[in-house]
Amino acid sequence: MNFLFSINRTFIPLLLNCVNSILKNGDIDEYVAYVLHSDLETEDMSSIQSAVGKQMNFYFVSVPIRLFEGFPISRRYPQQIYYRLAAPLLLPPELKRVLYLDVDTIVINSLTELETMAFGEAYFMACIHVHKPLAKLNQARLGIEQEVPYINSGVMLLNLPLFREHLDLAEIRAFANKKKSILFLPDQDILTALYGDHVKLLDSLRYNLSDRVLAFHNAKSQQERLDVEWVRKNSVIVHYCGRSKPWKEHYHGSLGVFYQELVK
């Protein structure tokens, strides 16, 4: 199974945690990882491969900084967040599908279903993390005329041949420059606005579960409340998105137990 990550040097420890969770729980015979970056040194690459060993082969793809020069960035959202948007053009042309993961995700159950899931005519598969009223506000903010889901870009299964046909970096740059002042989560805003009508939605409770998604689900009184044991049996990917992280102080959430089990 092919994986994709986009990092700078500061994210190496989180990358290794995510990879260790894949190797521990992914239940796949062969793993290959592609890492998009602009600042990794040779020793960084060697240390990553050495830490993982032969269980996963790494290929490091250096991305020219000028490719996304001028795009809005911040301490929380470095330039590397945009690299995944260009992934179909940066990865080897013979590659057919790849699972992109933010490094603040961990895998807690088998990935075999994702390995073979059919794309149909979708450019990619992903989840949504916002309910319908907020999705409509995002559509208005971004100037999207048709109703499209607001995508969380932290977990995406990319249909590389089809996405390559339609991906236009010039269009991405033009949109980013035009909307720079109103971009809130920049890469997600761009992905949703330009390609959100070509997504196949996955179940967030299974494939991109955050504490916020779990809390929102449980707040709906007509639905069955889900606890950590339900997550342990049914969810595949846990995403510690947002500012509250189990490896930082003052974490608030019930899903941190899976991170603690991974690193103990």
Buried (B, 14 or more C-beta within 10 A) or exposed (E): BBBBBBBEEEBBEBBBBBBBBBBBBBEBEEBBBBBBBBBBEEEBBEBBBEEBEEEBEBBBBEBEEEBBEEBBBEEEBBBBBBBBBBBBBBBEEEBEBBBBBBBBBBBBBEBBEBBEBEBEEBBBBBBBBBEEEEBBEBBEBBEBEEEBBBBBBBBBBBBBBBBBEEBEEEEBBEBBEEBEEEBEBBBBBBBBBBBBBBBBEBEBBBBBBBBBBBEBBBEEEEEEEBEBEEBEEBBBBBBBBEEBBBBEEEBEBBBBBBBEEBEE
